[in-house]
Amino acid sequence: SDERNLTEPSTNCAKIEEWLTAS
């Protein structure tokens, strides 16, 4: 899982941003 996050930082960032917006 960690490797995936490092490989796709853009996706991870987008998910965090979406989560913040949802909150």
Distance bins in CASP14 RR format, pairs under 12 A and 6 or more apart:
PFRMAT RR
TARGET T0000
AUTHOR 0000-0000-0000
RMODE 2
METHOD distances of the structure
MODEL  1
1 7 0 0 0 0 0 1 0 0 0 0 0
1 8 0 0 0 0 0 1 0 0 0 0 0
1 12 0 0 0 0 0 1 0 0 0 0 0
2 8 0 0 0 0 0 1 0 0 0 0 0
2 9 0 0 0 0 0 1 0 0 0 0 0
2 12 0 0 0 0 0 1 0 0 0 0 0
3 9 0 0 0 0 0 1 0 0 0 0 0
3 12 0 0 0 0 0 1 0 0 0 0 0
4 11 0 0 0 0 1 0 0 0 0 0 0
4 12 0 0 0 0 1 0 0 0 0 0 0
4 15 0 0 0 0 0 1 0 0 0 0 0
5 11 0 0 0 0 1 0 0 0 0 0 0
5 12 1 0 1 0 0 0 0 0 0 0 0
5 13 0 0 0 0 1 0 0 0 0 0 0
5 14 0 0 0 0 0 1 0 0 0 0 0
5 15 0 0 0 0 1 0 0 0 0 0 0
5 16 0 0 0 0 0 1 0 0 0 0 0
6 12 0 0 0 0 1 0 0 0 0 0 0
8 14 0 0 0 0 1 0 0 0 0 0 0
8 15 0 0 0 0 1 0 0 0 0 0 0
9 15 0 0 0 0 0 1 0 0 0 0 0
9 16 0 0 0 0 0 1 0 0 0 0 0
10 16 0 0 0 0 0 1 0 0 0 0 0
10 17 0 0 0 0 0 1 0 0 0 0 0
11 17 0 0 0 0 0 1 0 0 0 0 0
11 18 0 0 0 0 0 1 0 0 0 0 0
12 18 0 0 0 0 0 1 0 0 0 0 0
12 19 0 0 0 0 0 1 0 0 0 0 0
13 19 0 0 0 0 0 1 0 0 0 0 0
13 20 0 0 0 0 0 1 0 0 0 0 0
14 20 0 0 0 0 0 1 0 0 0 0 0
14 21 0 0 0 0 0 1 0 0 0 0 0
15 21 0 0 0 0 0 1 0 0 0 0 0
15 22 0 0 0 0 0 1 0 0 0 0 0
16 22 0 0 0 0 0 1 0 0 0 0 0
16 23 0 0 0 0 0 1 0 0 0 0 0
17 23 0 0 0 0 0 1 0 0 0 0 0
END
